[in-house]
């Protein structure tokens, strides 16, 4: 969770994290890797706003994981 000046900076962070996870999981000889996320926020969030964002993001991930389990 970070404030970025431009969306491209958040994308760059996400791609860097994805590459790192790919290498990490490949080194362990696993066929699938772990996930990473980047949340680009417009500015510093209050504790309540931060908690709410993380709860909504968790709900989104649960939806995506549920879809993947049913394929």
MODELLER restraints for C-alpha pairs under 7 A, 6 or more apart:
rsr = mdl.restraints
at = mdl.atoms
rsr.add(forms.Gaussian(group=physical.xy_distance, feature=features.Distance(at['CA:1:A'], at['CA:38:A']), mean=6.06, stdev=0.5))
rsr.add(forms.Gaussian(group=physical.xy_distance, feature=features.Distance(at['CA:1:A'], at['CA:39:A']), mean=4.56, stdev=0.5))
rsr.add(forms.Gaussian(group=physical.xy_distance, feature=features.Distance(at['CA:1:A'], at['CA:40:A']), mean=5.96, stdev=0.5))
rsr.add(forms.Gaussian(group=physical.xy_distance, feature=features.Distance(at['CA:1:A'], at['CA:41:A']), mean=6.70, stdev=0.5))
rsr.add(forms.Gaussian(group=physical.xy_distance, feature=features.Distance(at['CA:2:A'], at['CA:39:A']), mean=6.41, stdev=0.5))
rsr.add(forms.Gaussian(group=physical.xy_distance, feature=features.Distance(at['CA:2:A'], at['CA:40:A']), mean=5.38, stdev=0.5))
rsr.add(forms.Gaussian(group=physical.xy_distance, feature=features.Distance(at['CA:2:A'], at['CA:41:A']), mean=5.88, stdev=0.5))
rsr.add(forms.Gaussian(group=physical.xy_distance, feature=features.Distance(at['CA:3:A'], at['CA:40:A']), mean=5.70, stdev=0.5))
rsr.add(forms.Gaussian(group=physical.xy_distance, feature=features.Distance(at['CA:3:A'], at['CA:41:A']), mean=5.08, stdev=0.5))
rsr.add(forms.Gaussian(group=physical.xy_distance, feature=features.Distance(at['CA:3:A'], at['CA:42:A']), mean=5.84, stdev=0.5))
rsr.add(forms.Gaussian(group=physical.xy_distance, feature=features.Distance(at['CA:3:A'], at['CA:43:A']), mean=5.67, stdev=0.5))
rsr.add(forms.Gaussian(group=physical.xy_distance, feature=features.Distance(at['CA:4:A'], at['CA:10:A']), mean=6.31, stdev=0.5))
rsr.add(forms.Gaussian(group=physical.xy_distance, feature=features.Distance(at['CA:4:A'], at['CA:40:A']), mean=6.36, stdev=0.5))
rsr.add(forms.Gaussian(group=physical.xy_distance, feature=features.Distance(at['CA:10:A'], at['CA:38:A']), mean=6.60, stdev=0.5))
rsr.add(forms.Gaussian(group=physical.xy_distance, feature=features.Distance(at['CA:10:A'], at['CA:40:A']), mean=6.22, stdev=0.5))
rsr.add(forms.Gaussian(group=physical.xy_distance, feature=features.Distance(at['CA:14:A'], at['CA:37:A']), mean=6.39, stdev=0.5))
rsr.add(forms.Gaussian(group=physical.xy_distance, feature=features.Distance(at['CA:14:A'], at['CA:38:A']), mean=5.65, stdev=0.5))
rsr.add(forms.Gaussian(group=physical.xy_distance, feature=features.Distance(at['CA:17:A'], at['CA:36:A']), mean=6.41, stdev=0.5))
rsr.add(forms.Gaussian(group=physical.xy_distance, feature=features.Distance(at['CA:18:A'], at['CA:36:A']), mean=6.39, stdev=0.5))
rsr.add(forms.Gaussian(group=physical.xy_distance, feature=features.Distance(at['CA:21:A'], at['CA:33:A']), mean=6.43, stdev=0.5))
rsr.add(forms.Gaussian(group=physical.xy_distance, feature=features.Distance(at['CA:21:A'], at['CA:34:A']), mean=6.25, stdev=0.5))
rsr.add(forms.Gaussian(group=physical.xy_distance, feature=features.Distance(at['CA:22:A'], at['CA:33:A']), mean=5.94, stdev=0.5))
rsr.add(forms.Gaussian(group=physical.xy_distance, feature=features.Distance(at['CA:25:A'], at['CA:33:A']), mean=5.30, stdev=0.5))
